[in-house]
Structure formats: structure tokens, C-alpha cells
Amino acid sequence: MSAARRSAVLLYAVAAGALLLDQLSKAWVQHALSGRPAIKVIPGVLSLTYTTNSGGAFGFGESAPWLFAGATIVVSAVIVVVSTRPMRPWIAVSLGLILGGALGNLADRVANGPGVSGQVTDFIDLQIWPIFNLADTAIVIGAVILAVASFDGSDDHTEASEATGPAAAGSGGADP
């Protein structure tokens, strides 16, 4: 299997896992918590609270759901195009988390309203932050992994180690 294919398989497997966990958790929350009081997991710190919003991550931008749906479609398309190239495993994992989370929230928008303006189910309540869901979590974790992996410098080392021949070995040539 080629490096590009391995990267794509990993990316799409992570995306599918994130999407599946997000949708299963939202189905459970709608069934178990709709119309009921919050479940206090750690009192004062973490509760499971059913709510919906039409905005973006963490409930921001509720007046423009089409903007978030459009951004989701663009980001997803870019990830699909990039998935055809070989990449380091952590990059594939990060892009898979972002894609799975983005598609999880887009699925809610499509399923729960006209067009792409439907409500997204949220339920993770940390008391000091807007209520969010597993899709939001996957997007944020994916973005953090992508940022860290992008700045670790391993691409520079890979390019240097891939060089071959007398010039790469430093045999006999004068330094520039």
C-alpha cells in the first residue's frame, strides 16, 4: 500500500470514528436528557445538559448558521483534496478529527432544520465555557494536534534524510 493510501485510510478511519461517536452521543443525549434535568457528573465542574444551538462551535454566531455550514463544506473539501497526498500519521489523525467533527455538526444542521440552518445538539457543560459536543471536541483536538505537528520540524529532517548522492553526503564539494 502506498504512503498516500495509508495516510488516507488513517484519515478517513479517524473521521468515521469521530463522526460515529458524535452522532451516537447526540442520539443518546436527545433520548436520555431531552426535557430532563442535567446529569451532574462532577458537581460544579461537569454536567451533561441537553441544549441546541444554530451557531458555530461552542454556540458562537447563532445568527449565521449558513456561514458555518459553508465553512464546513469548504474545509471538508480541502481535507478531501489533501487526503490524496502522503502525510505523517499525526497530520492524518488531526485532519480526520477535524473532518469527522465538521461532518458531525453539519449532519445535525441538515437533519434538524431547513437546508443547513438546523440546530446542533450540545451537551457537555463545563460550567465555565459554553456547552459543546463531541464534534466540537474533535475539531479542537484536531486543530491542536495539527498545530503542534506542523511546528515540530520533522518535515525539515525528512527532506534532508531523503537527499541522496554525493552532494547529500558532502563528498568532495566546497561548502557554499
Secondary structure, DSSP 4 states (H G I P E B T S, - for coil): --HHHHHHHHHHHHHHHHHHHHHHHHHHHHHHHTTSPPEEEETTTEEEEEEEESSSGGG--TT-HHHHHHHHHHHHHHHHHHTTS---HHHHHHHHHHHHHHHHHHHHHHHTSSTT-PPEEEEEE-SSS--B-HHHHHHHHHHHHHHHHHTS-HHHHHHHHH--SHHHHT-SPPP-
